[in-house]
Amino acid sequence: MRVSILGLGYVGCVTAACLAKAGHQVIGVDINPDKAAMVNGGTSPLVEPGLGELLAEVTGAGRLRATTSTEEGVAGSDLALICVGTPSRDNGQLDVDAIRRVAEGIGHQLRQHSRPYTVVLRSTVLPGTTESVLVPVLRGTGASALPDLTVAVNPEFMREGSSLRDFGQPPLTLVGSDSPHAGTLLRKLYAQVDAPFVQTSIRSAEMVKYVSNTFHALKITFANEIGDLCEALGADIGEVMRVFLMDRKLNISEAYLRPGFAFGGSCLPKDLRALTHAARVADLALPLLSQILPSNDRQIQQGVSRVLATRRRRIGVLGLAFKPGTDDLRESPMVLLVETLIGKGCDVRILDRSVSIARLGGANRRFIEEEIPHIASLMCETRDALLAHAEVLVVAHSDEQARQALAAARPDQLVIDLSRGAVPRP
């Protein structure tokens, strides 16, 4: 099948590489020429385990190429997957400008050369967005324009750090469309994906992704608050959660139900804000959901308080990205924690081997240049450099980087384990 992928961010790159690996002919499209050049060179524009090797394989085999031209991508394909970002505006409202821009390019090309074509929205959007934004922009003026156009919604269920495995074995393949043709086409596209195929209405598919991400955020917050209560009452966090998770009938699954630090990233915070904003517009109160982000913020405030309570000034931070195994700094709670500590007069240094300022691109690079340009000067290249500086070690992630640093730490260095898992339990 000939497929174009519009947007070569995290979702787009992984989708493009996996579909090309499955034997499809894929054209990746991104307005950033550096991203397109990296993909064409078989290099990953982002940190994701195994993605660089897979891109090198499929580009070398001639099954994936990239361009900056939407028209070229559409002209060379029979199906387009829109994978652009949908960030939050300042008030929490979803920003769908990128979807509009991509849809304008697709619609323009199709109106010049009308033919059967399928557009699949993979980006996360609120219910009604496909019908009120995507379809009208695609069709342009005239309700009868593009009679052979088919539209579907296909949310992704991938986690950064394990996305290649998640792509091949997701919990389900979800397609929202009233068109049997779309269902048939996407069954063929994902023929090698090991998951139940579920077809729903467009609005249901749009909403399922928000329900999933909101529940994930809820589980993280729940686990963190239980962790706080266990610490206050002298109960063993690990044992309590281990026993709690033995109930697989009512507690559903263990995903996200491990106390740690605050959540962040490009999905959970913005999706919660979008959902609560939509509720406010509809004059609907959501008391529980509206308290998830404040509770999450409290985890960051508690982390800051624990560091300041040491009354030591030289701080070493292990982990800056929102989760281990990624370079994504968007809405990372550690960025906010570091910024707050600096504002309180702390001398901070950071070690995160996945975050290399020199090679960051796209949204991460813009975020650093526009929001936290001084972070580059705080990054340490080696574990020894961080340990030589720090009086206090703050652990963000329970990963190999943290374990190695803690093993080499001096007896006089205090350790604050925000991950609640990096420090071995007695």
C-alpha positions as CSV (number, residue, x, y, z in Angstrom):
1,M,0.0,0.0,0.0
2,R,1.2,3.5,-0.8
3,V,1.0,5.6,2.4
4,S,2.0,9.2,3.3
5,I,2.7,10.2,6.9
6,L,2.0,13.9,7.6
7,G,4.2,15.0,10.5
8,L,7.5,13.3,11.5
9,G,7.4,13.9,15.2
10,Y,7.4,11.0,17.6
11,V,4.2,9.4,16.4
12,G,4.8,10.0,12.7
13,C,8.4,8.7,12.7
14,V,7.5,5.5,14.5
15,T,4.4,4.9,12.4
16,A,6.3,5.6,9.2
17,A,9.2,3.2,10.1
18,C,6.9,0.4,11.3
19,L,4.6,0.6,8.2
20,A,7.7,0.6,5.9
21,K,9.0,-2.4,7.8
22,A,5.7,-4.2,7.2
23,G,6.3,-3.8,3.4
24,H,4.3,-0.6,2.6
25,Q,5.7,2.2,0.5
26,V,5.8,5.2,2.8
27,I,6.4,8.9,2.2
28,G,7.1,11.0,5.3
29,V,6.2,14.7,5.2
30,D,7.4,17.4,7.6
31,I,7.8,21.2,7.2
32,N,11.1,20.9,9.0
33,P,13.7,20.2,6.4
34,D,16.2,19.0,9.0
35,K,13.8,16.2,10.0
36,A,13.2,15.2,6.4
37,A,16.9,15.1,5.8
38,M,17.6,13.0,8.9
39,V,14.9,10.5,7.9
40,N,16.2,10.3,4.3
41,G,19.7,9.7,5.8
42,G,18.4,6.8,7.9
43,T,18.9,8.7,11.1
44,S,16.2,9.2,13.8
45,P,15.4,12.8,14.6
46,L,14.4,11.8,18.2
47,V,15.6,9.5,20.9
48,E,13.6,6.2,20.9
49,P,15.2,2.8,21.4
50,G,15.6,0.9,18.2
51,L,14.1,3.6,15.9
52,G,17.4,4.7,14.4
53,E,18.3,1.2,13.3
54,L,14.8,0.6,11.9
55,L,14.9,3.9,9.9
56,A,18.2,3.0,8.5
57,E,16.9,-0.4,7.4
58,V,13.7,0.8,5.7
59,T,15.3,3.9,4.0
60,G,18.1,1.7,2.8
61,A,15.6,-0.7,1.3
62,G,13.8,2.1,-0.5
63,R,10.5,1.7,1.4
64,L,10.6,5.0,3.2
65,R,11.6,8.5,2.0
66,A,10.8,12.0,3.4
67,T,9.9,15.3,1.8
68,T,8.8,18.8,2.9
69,S,6.0,18.9,0.3
70,T,2.5,17.8,1.4
71,E,1.4,17.8,-2.3
72,E,4.3,15.4,-3.2
73,G,3.3,13.1,-0.3
74,V,-0.4,13.0,-1.3
75,A,0.4,12.6,-5.0
76,G,2.5,9.6,-4.3
77,S,0.0,7.8,-2.0
78,D,-3.5,6.4,-1.7
79,L,-3.9,7.0,2.0
80,A,-2.6,9.7,4.3
81,L,-2.0,9.4,8.1
82,I,-2.1,12.8,9.8
83,C,0.3,12.6,12.8
84,V,0.9,16.3,13.6
85,G,0.9,17.7,17.2
86,T,-2.1,19.1,19.0
87,P,-0.6,21.2,21.8
88,S,-2.4,23.2,24.5
89,R,-3.1,26.9,24.3
90,D,-2.6,29.0,27.4
91,N,-6.2,28.4,28.5
92,G,-6.0,24.6,28.0
93,Q,-7.9,24.7,24.7
94,L,-6.6,22.3,22.0
95,D,-4.5,23.9,19.3
96,V,-5.5,22.3,15.9
97,D,-3.8,24.8,13.6
98,A,-1.3,22.2,12.4
99,I,-4.2,19.9,11.4
100,R,-5.8,22.8,9.5
101,R,-2.5,23.5,7.6
102,V,-2.0,19.9,6.7
103,A,-5.6,19.4,5.6
104,E,-5.4,22.5,3.4
105,G,-2.4,21.0,1.6
106,I,-4.1,17.6,1.2
107,G,-7.4,19.2,0.0
108,H,-5.6,21.4,-2.5
109,Q,-3.8,18.4,-4.1
110,L,-6.9,16.3,-4.2
111,R,-9.1,19.0,-5.8
112,Q,-6.5,19.4,-8.5
113,H,-6.5,15.7,-9.3
114,S,-9.7,14.2,-7.9
115,R,-9.5,10.5,-7.2
116,P,-10.4,8.0,-4.5
117,Y,-8.4,8.8,-1.4
118,T,-8.5,8.1,2.4
119,V,-7.4,10.6,5.1
120,V,-6.8,9.1,8.5
121,L,-6.4,11.3,11.6
122,R,-3.9,9.8,14.0
123,S,-3.4,13.0,16.1
124,T,-5.2,13.3,19.4
125,V,-8.3,15.5,19.1
126,L,-11.5,16.1,21.1
127,P,-14.8,14.6,19.8
128,G,-16.2,16.6,17.0
129,T,-12.8,17.9,15.7
130,T,-12.7,15.6,12.7
131,E,-16.2,16.7,11.6
132,S,-15.9,20.4,12.4
133,V,-12.3,21.0,11.4
134,L,-10.7,18.3,9.3
135,V,-13.5,17.5,6.9
136,P,-14.5,21.1,6.1
137,V,-10.9,22.1,5.4
138,L,-10.3,19.0,3.3
139,R,-13.4,19.6,1.1
140,G,-13.1,23.3,0.9
141,T,-16.1,25.2,-0.5
142,G,-19.0,23.1,-1.7
143,A,-20.5,20.3,0.2
144,S,-20.2,18.0,-2.8
145,A,-16.4,18.5,-3.2
146,L,-14.3,15.4,-3.3
147,P,-17.0,12.8,-3.4
148,D,-14.4,10.0,-3.4
149,L,-12.8,11.1,-0.1
150,T,-13.0,8.8,2.9
151,V,-12.1,10.0,6.4
152,A,-11.3,8.0,9.5
153,V,-9.8,8.4,13.0
154,N,-7.1,6.1,14.2
155,P,-5.7,7.0,17.6
156,E,-2.3,5.6,18.6
157,F,-1.6,3.7,21.8
158,M,2.2,4.0,22.0
159,R,4.4,5.0,24.9
160,E,7.6,6.8,24.4
161,G,10.5,4.5,25.2
162,S,8.7,1.4,24.1
163,S,6.9,2.6,21.0
164,L,8.2,0.1,18.5
165,R,6.9,-2.8,20.6
166,D,3.7,-0.9,21.3
167,F,3.1,-0.3,17.6
168,G,3.3,-4.1,16.9
169,Q,1.4,-5.2,20.0
170,P,-1.0,-2.4,21.1
171,P,-4.0,-3.1,23.3
172,L,-6.2,-2.7,20.2
173,T,-6.3,-1.2,16.8
174,L,-9.0,1.5,16.9
175,V,-10.6,3.0,13.8
176,G,-13.4,5.5,13.9
177,S,-15.4,5.7,10.6
178,D,-18.8,5.1,9.2
179,S,-17.2,3.8,6.0
180,P,-16.8,0.1,5.5
181,H,-14.1,0.9,3.0
182,A,-12.0,2.7,5.6
183,G,-12.3,-0.3,7.9
184,T,-11.2,-2.7,5.2
185,L,-8.3,-0.5,4.1
186,L,-7.0,-0.1,7.6
187,R,-7.3,-3.8,8.4
188,K,-4.9,-4.4,5.4
189,L,-2.6,-1.6,6.6
190,Y,-2.3,-3.1,10.0
191,A,-2.4,-6.7,9.0
192,Q,0.8,-7.5,10.8
193,V,-0.2,-5.8,14.0
194,D,-1.1,-8.2,16.8
195,A,-4.2,-6.7,18.3
196,P,-8.0,-6.8,18.2
197,F,-9.4,-4.6,15.4
198,V,-12.2,-2.3,16.7
199,Q,-14.3,0.0,14.5
200,T,-16.5,2.7,16.0
201,S,-18.0,6.0,15.1
202,I,-15.6,8.9,14.6
203,R,-16.5,10.7,17.8
204,S,-16.2,7.5,19.9
205,A,-12.7,6.9,18.5
206,E,-11.7,10.5,19.3
207,M,-13.0,10.2,22.8
208,V,-11.5,6.8,23.6
209,K,-8.0,8.2,23.4
210,Y,-8.9,10.9,25.9
211,V,-10.5,8.4,28.2
212,S,-7.4,6.3,28.1
213,N,-5.0,9.1,28.7
214,T,-7.1,10.6,31.5
215,F,-7.4,7.3,33.2
216,H,-3.6,6.8,32.9
217,A,-3.1,10.3,34.5
218,L,-5.6,9.4,37.2
219,K,-3.8,6.1,38.0
220,I,-0.4,7.9,38.3
221,T,-1.9,10.5,40.7
222,F,-3.7,7.9,42.7
223,A,-0.5,5.8,43.1
224,N,1.5,8.9,44.1
225,E,-1.1,10.0,46.8
226,I,-1.2,6.4,48.2
227,G,2.6,6.5,48.3
228,D,2.5,9.7,50.3
229,L,0.0,8.2,52.7
230,C,2.1,5.0,53.1
231,E,5.1,7.1,54.0
232,A,3.2,9.2,56.5
233,L,1.7,6.1,58.2
234,G,4.9,4.0,58.1
235,A,3.6,1.4,55.7
236,D,5.8,-0.2,53.1
237,I,5.0,1.3,49.7
238,G,6.4,-1.5,47.7
239,E,4.5,-4.2,49.7
240,V,1.2,-2.3,49.8
241,M,1.2,-1.8,46.0
242,R,2.4,-5.4,45.4
243,V,-0.5,-6.8,47.3
244,F,-2.9,-4.3,45.8
245,L,-1.9,-5.3,42.3
246,M,-2.5,-9.0,43.0
247,D,-6.2,-8.2,42.4
248,R,-6.4,-8.5,38.6
249,K,-10.2,-8.8,38.6
250,L,-11.1,-5.4,39.9
251,N,-8.0,-3.4,39.7
252,I,-7.8,-4.0,36.0
253,S,-4.0,-3.8,35.4
254,E,-0.8,-2.7,36.9
255,A,0.1,-0.1,34.2
256,Y,1.0,3.3,35.9
257,L,0.1,2.0,39.3
258,R,3.5,2.5,40.8
259,P,4.2,5.5,43.0
260,G,6.8,7.8,41.5
261,F,7.2,11.4,40.6
262,A,4.8,13.7,38.8
263,F,3.7,12.9,35.2
264,G,4.5,15.1,32.2
265,G,5.1,14.8,28.5
266,S,3.2,15.9,25.4
267,C,0.0,13.8,26.1
268,L,-1.4,13.5,29.6
269,P,-1.2,17.2,30.8
270,K,-2.5,18.7,27.6
271,D,-5.3,16.1,27.2
272,L,-6.5,16.7,30.7
273,R,-6.5,20.5,30.1
274,A,-8.4,20.0,26.8
275,L,-11.0,17.8,28.4
276,T,-11.6,20.1,31.4
277,H,-11.7,23.1,29.1
278,A,-14.3,21.4,27.0
279,A,-16.3,20.6,30.1
280,R,-16.2,24.3,31.2
281,V,-17.4,25.4,27.8
282,A,-20.3,22.9,28.2
283,D,-20.9,24.2,31.8
284,L,-20.2,20.7,33.2
285,A,-18.4,20.2,36.5
286,L,-15.8,17.5,36.6
287,P,-14.6,17.7,40.3
288,L,-12.3,14.6,40.2
289,L,-10.7,15.2,36.8
290,S,-10.1,18.9,37.5
291,Q,-8.1,18.0,40.5
292,I,-5.6,15.6,38.8
293,L,-3.3,18.4,37.5
294,P,-3.3,20.3,40.8
295,S,-2.5,17.0,42.6
296,N,0.3,16.4,40.1
297,D,1.6,19.9,40.6
298,R,1.7,19.2,44.4
299,Q,4.2,16.3,43.7
300,I,6.5,18.8,42.1
301,Q,6.1,21.3,45.0
302,Q,6.8,18.5,47.5
303,G,10.0,17.6,45.5
304,V,11.2,21.2,45.7
305,S,10.4,21.4,49.4
306,R,12.4,18.2,50.1
307,V,15.4,19.6,48.3
308,L,15.2,23.0,50.1
309,A,14.8,21.3,53.4
310,T,18.3,19.9,53.2
311,R,19.6,23.5,53.3
312,R,22.3,22.5,50.9
313,R,22.9,24.6,47.8
314,R,24.8,22.4,45.3
315,I,22.2,20.1,43.7
316,G,22.8,17.3,41.1
317,V,19.8,16.2,39.1
318,L,19.7,12.7,37.5
319,G,17.1,12.9,34.7
320,L,15.6,15.9,32.9
321,A,13.2,14.4,30.3
322,F,9.6,13.6,31.4
323,K,10.5,9.9,31.5
324,P,13.6,7.7,31.0
325,G,14.6,6.6,27.5
326,T,13.4,9.7,25.8
327,D,14.7,13.2,25.0
328,D,11.2,14.8,25.3
329,L,11.3,17.9,27.6
330,R,7.8,19.0,26.9
331,E,6.0,19.6,30.2
332,S,8.7,17.6,32.1
333,P,8.1,18.0,35.8
334,M,11.9,18.0,36.3
335,V,12.2,21.1,34.1
336,L,9.8,22.9,36.5
337,L,11.6,21.5,39.5
338,V,15.0,22.7,38.2
339,E,13.7,26.1,37.3
340,T,12.2,26.5,40.8
341,L,15.4,25.4,42.6
342,I,17.4,27.9,40.5
343,G,14.9,30.6,41.5
344,K,15.5,29.7,45.1
345,G,19.2,30.2,44.8
346,C,20.4,26.6,44.3
347,D,23.4,25.8,42.1
348,V,22.0,23.0,39.9
349,R,23.7,20.6,37.5
350,I,22.0,18.0,35.4
351,L,22.8,14.6,33.9
352,D,20.6,13.0,31.3
353,R,22.3,11.0,28.6
354,S,19.2,11.0,26.4
355,V,19.1,14.8,26.3
356,S,21.9,16.1,24.2
357,I,21.4,19.8,23.6
358,A,23.6,19.9,20.6
359,R,21.5,17.4,18.6
360,L,18.0,18.2,19.7
361,G,15.6,19.3,17.0
362,G,12.0,20.2,16.5
363,A,9.8,21.0,19.5
364,N,12.4,20.1,22.0
365,R,15.0,22.5,20.6
366,R,12.5,25.3,20.3
367,F,11.4,24.7,23.8
368,I,14.9,25.0,25.1
369,E,15.8,28.0,23.0
370,E,12.6,29.9,23.8
371,E,11.8,28.8,27.4
372,I,14.9,27.5,29.1
373,P,18.0,28.7,27.1
374,H,20.2,28.5,30.2
375,I,19.6,24.7,30.7
376,A,22.4,23.9,28.2
377,S,25.0,25.4,30.6
378,L,23.8,23.2,33.4
379,M,24.1,19.9,31.6
380,C,27.0,17.6,32.7
381,E,28.6,15.3,30.2
382,T,29.7,12.7,32.7
383,R,28.5,11.1,35.9
384,D,31.8,12.0,37.6
385,A,31.2,15.7,36.8
386,L,27.8,15.6,38.4
387,L,29.0,13.8,41.5
388,A,31.9,16.2,41.9
389,H,29.5,19.1,42.0
390,A,26.6,17.8,44.1
391,E,25.9,17.9,47.8
392,V,22.4,16.6,47.1
393,L,21.5,14.1,44.4
394,V,17.9,14.3,43.1
395,V,16.8,11.2,41.3
396,A,14.0,11.6,38.7
397,H,14.0,8.2,37.1
398,S,14.7,4.7,38.3
399,D,17.0,3.7,35.5
400,E,20.5,2.5,34.9
401,Q,22.0,6.0,34.8
402,A,20.6,6.7,38.3
403,R,21.7,3.3,39.7
404,Q,25.3,3.8,38.4
405,A,25.5,7.3,39.9
406,L,24.1,6.2,43.3
407,A,26.6,3.3,43.4
408,A,29.4,5.8,42.9
409,A,28.1,8.5,45.3
410,R,30.0,9.6,48.3
411,P,28.7,8.8,51.8
412,D,28.3,12.5,52.6
413,Q,26.0,13.1,49.6
414,L,22.3,13.2,50.4
415,V,19.9,11.3,48.0
416,I,16.3,12.4,47.3
417,D,14.7,9.7,45.3
418,L,11.7,11.2,43.6
419,S,11.3,8.0,41.5
420,R,10.7,6.0,44.7
421,G,12.5,3.1,43.1
422,A,16.1,4.0,42.4
423,V,17.2,3.6,46.0
424,P,17.2,-0.1,47.1
425,R,14.7,-0.8,49.8
426,P,16.1,-2.3,53.0
